[in-house]
Amino acid sequence: MVRYNVYVNQSECFACGICEDMCPRRVFRLKPTDFKGPEYEERIPQWMGTISEVVAEDMCFGCRICENQCPVGVIEVTQFDESVKRELRTLDSTKKEV
């Protein structure tokens, strides 16, 4: 089974909610945030104080609707590489043995 990584650049996210509305698998959710970056005051007023977060990455099947519909291009969907995960697990287990 192919799996996908879903990344949201939260410092650039306008929290418009399009990803949450468009995703057929409910991978995203808007959540309250305390983020007060330099562009905070320029955000869309009705969404101030929220940010998009990935809550169900394992449900993603790679349709990339979120990536294509995001008006500011802050979502990236990439195919998950099982070999990298195995390699990381191997490295992690060797660290514990040392």
C-alpha positions in Angstrom: 0.0 0.0 0.0 1.4 3.4 -1.0 1.4 6.0 1.8 1.9 9.7 1.7 3.5 12.4 3.8 1.5 15.6 4.1 3.2 18.8 5.2 1.7 22.2 5.9 4.1 25.2 6.2 2.2 26.6 9.2 4.2 29.9 9.3 2.8 30.7 5.8 -0.7 29.2 6.2 -3.6 31.7 6.0 -6.0 29.1 7.5 -8.6 29.7 4.8 -10.0 26.2 5.4 -9.9 25.1 1.8 -7.8 22.0 2.6 -10.2 21.0 5.3 -13.2 21.5 3.0 -11.8 19.9 -0.1 -10.1 16.8 1.4 -12.2 13.7 0.8 -10.4 11.9 3.6 -10.6 14.6 6.3 -6.8 14.8 6.7 -6.8 18.4 7.9 -8.4 20.4 10.7 -8.2 24.1 11.6 -7.0 24.6 15.2 -6.5 27.7 17.4 -2.9 29.0 17.5 -0.9 31.6 19.3 1.3 32.2 16.2 2.1 35.9 16.0 4.5 36.1 13.1 5.3 39.3 11.2 2.6 38.7 8.6 0.0 37.9 11.3 -1.9 41.2 11.0 -2.2 40.7 7.2 -4.0 37.4 7.5 -7.6 37.0 6.5 -9.6 38.6 9.4 -12.2 35.8 9.9 -9.4 33.2 10.3 -7.1 35.1 12.6 -6.0 32.9 15.5 -6.3 29.5 13.6 -3.9 27.4 11.6 -4.3 24.3 9.4 -2.9 21.1 10.9 -2.6 17.5 9.6 -4.6 15.2 11.9 -5.0 12.0 9.8 -2.0 11.7 7.5 -2.5 7.9 7.4 -5.8 8.5 5.6 -4.2 10.4 2.7 -4.3 8.5 -0.6 -2.4 11.1 -2.6 -5.1 12.9 -4.6 -3.2 16.2 -4.0 -6.5 18.2 -4.1 -5.2 20.1 -1.0 -1.9 20.9 -2.7 -3.5 22.1 -5.9 -6.3 24.1 -4.2 -4.2 25.9 -1.5 -4.2 29.5 -2.5 -0.8 30.2 -1.0 0.9 26.9 -1.9 1.9 25.8 1.6 0.8 22.2 1.4 3.1 19.5 0.1 2.1 15.9 -0.5 4.9 13.4 -1.1 4.9 9.6 -1.4 6.2 7.9 1.7 9.4 5.9 1.3 9.3 2.7 3.4 13.0 2.1 2.8 13.8 5.4 4.5 11.6 4.5 7.4 13.3 1.2 7.8 16.8 2.8 7.6 15.8 5.4 10.3 14.5 2.6 12.6 17.8 0.7 12.1 19.8 3.9 13.0 17.6 4.5 16.0 18.0 1.0 17.3 21.8 1.2 16.9 21.8 4.4 18.9 20.0 2.7 21.8 22.5 -0.2 21.8 25.5 2.2 22.2 
